[in-house]
């Protein structure tokens, strides 16, 4: 693992410990972005808006499963 990848993974892990809003989905998306799209070039405003919307959506935890009575 490169130093950059190790640094990013450590920051994501730390953020997950400190902030409940950093869900598994957020962690996965940020790691994917850091290893791809964000490291390749500067994003256009519309792309940033799309990334922000996706991250906000990922922050919402899945609803609890309802128990069914039999």
Rosetta silent file (secondary structure, phi, psi, omega in degrees, C-alpha in Angstrom):
SEQUENCE: XXXXXXXXXXXXXXXXXXXXXXXXXXXXXXXXXXXXXXXXXXXXXXXXXXXXXXXXXXXXXXXXXXXXXX
SCORE:     score description
SCORE:     0.000 S_00000001
   1 L     0.000  130.197 -179.857    0.000    0.000    0.000 S_00000001
   2 L   -69.376  163.482  179.212    1.429    3.372   -0.986 S_00000001
   3 H   -60.490  -39.059  179.138    1.950    6.103    1.576 S_00000001
   4 H   -63.942  -45.422 -179.525   -0.920    8.111    0.068 S_00000001
   5 H   -65.568  -40.165  178.562   -3.317    5.163    0.223 S_00000001
   6 H   -64.610  -43.246  178.396   -2.215    4.335    3.768 S_00000001
   7 H   -60.835  -46.313 -178.596   -2.694    7.954    4.849 S_00000001
   8 H   -63.639  -44.393  179.706   -6.180    8.098    3.298 S_00000001
   9 H   -61.699  -40.562  179.100   -7.226    4.787    4.872 S_00000001
  10 H   -64.835  -41.435  179.109   -6.011    5.966    8.284 S_00000001
  11 H   -65.764  -40.565  179.247   -7.961    9.242    8.002 S_00000001
  12 H   -64.669  -43.911  178.446  -11.123    7.417    6.941 S_00000001
  13 H   -61.331  -43.843  178.774  -10.794    4.973    9.841 S_00000001
  14 H   -62.786  -42.882  179.472  -10.268    7.845   12.281 S_00000001
  15 H   -63.149  -39.068  178.973  -13.294    9.711   10.893 S_00000001
  16 H   -63.497  -36.457  179.725  -15.473    6.606   11.294 S_00000001
  17 H   -69.981  -35.255 -173.375  -14.484    6.346   14.956 S_00000001
  18 H   -91.574  -23.455 -171.975  -15.214   10.010   15.685 S_00000001
  19 L  -133.105  117.283 -179.335  -18.291   10.690   13.561 S_00000001
  20 L   -63.845  -24.679 -178.387  -21.369    8.488   13.307 S_00000001
  21 L   -73.010  -12.898  176.370  -22.291   10.145   10.008 S_00000001
  22 L   -87.631   85.598 -177.600  -19.249    8.539    8.349 S_00000001
  23 L   -79.181  175.817  176.607  -21.014    5.307    7.498 S_00000001
  24 H   -60.035  -39.528  179.603  -19.576    2.294    5.718 S_00000001
  25 H   -64.588  -40.741  177.597  -21.076    3.618    2.480 S_00000001
  26 H   -63.305  -46.628 -179.972  -19.404    7.020    2.986 S_00000001
  27 H   -57.459  -47.277 -178.446  -16.067    5.352    3.733 S_00000001
  28 H   -63.275  -43.469 -178.466  -16.248    3.202    0.619 S_00000001
  29 H   -66.194  -42.691 -179.837  -17.245    6.127   -1.614 S_00000001
  30 H   -63.622  -44.104  179.005  -14.495    8.419   -0.246 S_00000001
  31 H   -61.018  -43.180  178.360  -11.858    5.731   -0.675 S_00000001
  32 H   -62.016  -43.783  179.774  -13.034    5.106   -4.237 S_00000001
  33 H   -64.287  -43.466 -178.760  -12.984    8.839   -5.016 S_00000001
  34 H   -66.196  -32.956 -179.680   -9.518    9.355   -3.506 S_00000001
  35 H   -86.086   -6.478 -177.174   -8.108    6.435   -5.470 S_00000001
  36 L  -133.156 -102.763 -170.776   -9.748    7.509   -8.712 S_00000001
  37 H   -51.312  -44.276 -177.170  -11.675   10.567   -9.766 S_00000001
  38 H   -74.397  -22.546 -179.446  -10.297   12.999   -7.162 S_00000001
  39 H   -89.967  -11.568 -174.778   -6.684   11.994   -7.763 S_00000001
  40 H   -88.747  -38.807 -176.066   -6.890   12.269  -11.542 S_00000001
  41 L  -165.629  169.280  175.380   -8.027   15.848  -12.080 S_00000001
  42 L   -74.581  136.091 -178.222   -9.865   18.805  -10.643 S_00000001
  43 L   -84.500  147.333  175.292  -13.625   18.261  -10.666 S_00000001
  44 L   -75.460  158.557 -179.560  -16.076   20.580  -12.372 S_00000001
  45 H   -53.867  -39.946  179.385  -18.727   22.257  -10.197 S_00000001
  46 H   -66.364  -34.700  177.153  -21.457   19.916  -11.444 S_00000001
  47 H   -68.718  -40.275  177.317  -19.297   16.896  -10.576 S_00000001
  48 H   -62.613  -40.887  177.693  -18.646   18.278   -7.093 S_00000001
  49 H   -61.405  -42.473  179.046  -22.375   18.774   -6.607 S_00000001
  50 H   -64.620  -43.530  178.748  -22.996   15.184   -7.652 S_00000001
  51 H   -63.631  -44.591  179.645  -20.280   13.854   -5.312 S_00000001
  52 H   -61.378  -44.690  179.576  -21.625   15.945   -2.413 S_00000001
  53 H   -61.635  -41.761  179.513  -25.192   14.719   -2.992 S_00000001
  54 H   -65.269  -42.081  179.384  -24.017   11.098   -3.084 S_00000001
  55 H   -65.619  -41.010  178.101  -22.007   11.497    0.139 S_00000001
  56 H   -63.172  -42.274  177.572  -24.937   13.141    1.924 S_00000001
  57 H   -61.761  -39.736  179.843  -27.180   10.306    0.769 S_00000001
  58 H   -68.234  -20.479 -178.846  -24.624    7.781    2.040 S_00000001
  59 H   -74.586  -20.009 -179.680  -24.677    9.425    5.481 S_00000001
  60 L   -79.038  118.548 -179.683  -28.262    8.368    6.087 S_00000001
  61 L   -67.934  151.401  178.726  -28.190    4.991    7.794 S_00000001
  62 L   -63.127  147.195 -179.805  -30.417    2.307    6.333 S_00000001
  63 L   -65.660  149.117  179.153  -33.799    2.039    8.061 S_00000001
  64 L   -66.611  148.087  178.563  -34.079   -0.705   10.665 S_00000001
  65 L   -75.421  131.919  178.769  -35.702   -3.888    9.486 S_00000001
  66 L   -80.578  137.893  177.875  -39.195   -4.299   10.805 S_00000001
  67 L   -81.722  137.033  177.453  -39.968   -7.532   12.556 S_00000001
  68 L  -101.320  136.338  178.791  -42.891   -9.413   11.148 S_00000001
  69 L   -87.597  137.274  179.563  -45.254  -11.247   13.488 S_00000001
  70 L  -113.635    0.000    0.000  -46.148  -14.755   12.524 S_00000001
